[in-house]
Amino acid sequence: MRTRTLLPALLVTALATGGPALAAAPTAGAAGVVDVSTAAQLKSALAAAAPGDTIRLADGTYTGNFKATVPGTAAARITLTGSSGAVLKAGGGYGLHLNGASYWTVEGITVTGGQKGIVADTATGVVIDSVTVHDLDMEGVHFRRSSKDGVLRNSRIHDTGHDGRGMGEGVYVGTAGDLSDRSDRVQILGNTIGPGVGGENIDIKEGTTGARIIGNTFDGSGLTGANYDDSWVDVKGNDVLVEGNRGSRTADNGYETHTQQSGWGCGTVFRDNVSDLTGATGDKQLAFNITNHGENCPTTVHGSNTVTGGKGLTNIPVTP
């Protein structure tokens, strides 16, 4: 892979040495590694990215709102990478907005400040890996506007919802009340969400199908009860798998399903989850509170799920 530097840096070097300003510019369309160390360089690199490129952040604080609009391809992803010491710090708005930026991988970095952390809009195949997202007014990571086949894995999200409205979900998939938002098949894998998350740790909205929530650790100590945020996970989409997660510290229940729109909130399967409801103060205090269940809207709670504290496992028959 060919290494690139940004054009402003090339011009500075050329002026200092008397050499031709564009002599070191990469061949058009050639994939490369772009090393950046300032906010201005990062914005330039995001705008100039091409399929196959890697943008590599040095440690430091990058102040501002950052947006990517150029898509990669399934065969040539675009990667934004750095350590947790590479911090995108927004004073408002979104820390990182992947707007139409399909097939991007974002790995390792920290996003903080602002309204929302990482937002994917109309972006297929986005992978967010090993990031830290914290201290936001609203949600941490949002897959929205039919951002299909996204992955959030091995990441840490905490201290969201600082605006106090109970709208600080850790991970938000879809759009409330909008069945046209088909952010389908989003996978949320092996993350640590909480403490201090001011909404549900994960909220799966109506209109979305096929989410996978596997191997995560939830801490619901930030739940406020505002806007019905009284559980780690609220499933309103269809055909969701919730498996192998561990949760503690909740306001009421561990996991919930709801039918906000007719025909939605159905087909969820819960298995191998470990719930600790110690300290819950709500009226139900169930590991799995299923609000709509029947032949036309099945939900499966397997006997492999376990619960300590609270008032029980679930309010529907348990499947062996």
QUITA-V822181 format. One record per backbone hydrogen bond with DSSP energy under -0.5 kcal/mol. CO is the residue of the C=O (numbers start at 0). NH is the residue of the N-H. Records with the same first field share a line. If there is no record, write none. Layout:
CO: NH / NH
This chain:
1: 32
3: 34
5: 8 / 9
6: 10
7: 11
8: 12
9: 13
10: 14
11: 15
12: 16
13: 17 / 18
19: 22
21: 24
26: 29
30: 1
31: 33 / 53
32: 3 / 34
33: 55
35: 57
37: 41
38: 42
39: 43
40: 44
41: 45
42: 46
43: 47
44: 48
45: 48
49: 52
52: 78
53: 33 / 55
54: 56 / 80
55: 35
59: 61 / 86
60: 62
61: 88
65: 96
67: 98
68: 70
75: 51 / 72
76: 51
77: 104
78: 54 / 80
79: 106
80: 56
82: 85
84: 59 / 86
85: 87 / 109
86: 61 / 88
87: 89 / 111
88: 63
89: 113
92: 114 / 115
94: 65
95: 97 / 118
96: 67 / 98
97: 99 / 120
99: 101
100: 103
101: 71
102: 77
103: 126
104: 79 / 106
105: 128
106: 81
108: 131
109: 87
110: 133
111: 89
113: 136
114: 137
115: 94
116: 94 / 95
117: 141
118: 97 / 120
119: 143
120: 99
122: 125
123: 102
125: 150
126: 105 / 128
127: 152
128: 107
130: 155
131: 110
132: 157
133: 112
134: 112
135: 161
136: 162
137: 160
138: 116
139: 117
140: 171
141: 119 / 143
142: 173
143: 121
145: 147
146: 149
147: 124
149: 186
150: 127
151: 188
152: 129
154: 191
155: 132
156: 193
157: 134
158: 134 / 135
159: 197
160: 163
167: 198
168: 139
169: 140
170: 202
171: 142 / 173
172: 204
174: 177
176: 178
177: 180
179: 181
180: 182
181: 183
183: 148
185: 211
186: 151 / 188
187: 213
188: 153
190: 192 / 216
191: 156
192: 218
194: 158
195: 159 / 197
199: 169
200: 170
201: 233
202: 172 / 204
203: 235 / 236
204: 207
207: 237
208: 184
210: 240
211: 187 / 213
212: 242
213: 189
215: 245
216: 192
217: 247
219: 222
224: 227
225: 228
227: 229
228: 224
229: 251 / 252
231: 200 / 201
232: 255
233: 203 / 235
234: 257
237: 209
239: 241 / 268
240: 212 / 242
241: 270
242: 214
244: 273
245: 217
246: 275
247: 219
248: 219
250: 280 / 281
252: 251
253: 231 / 232
254: 288
255: 234
256: 290
257: 259
260: 263
265: 238
267: 299
268: 241
269: 301
270: 243
272: 274 / 305
273: 246
274: 276 / 307
275: 248
276: 279
284: 310 / 311
285: 253
286: 254
287: 289 / 314
288: 256 / 290
293: 296
296: 293
297: 266
298: 300
299: 269 / 301
300: 318
301: 304
305: 274
307: 276
311: 286
312: 287
318: 302
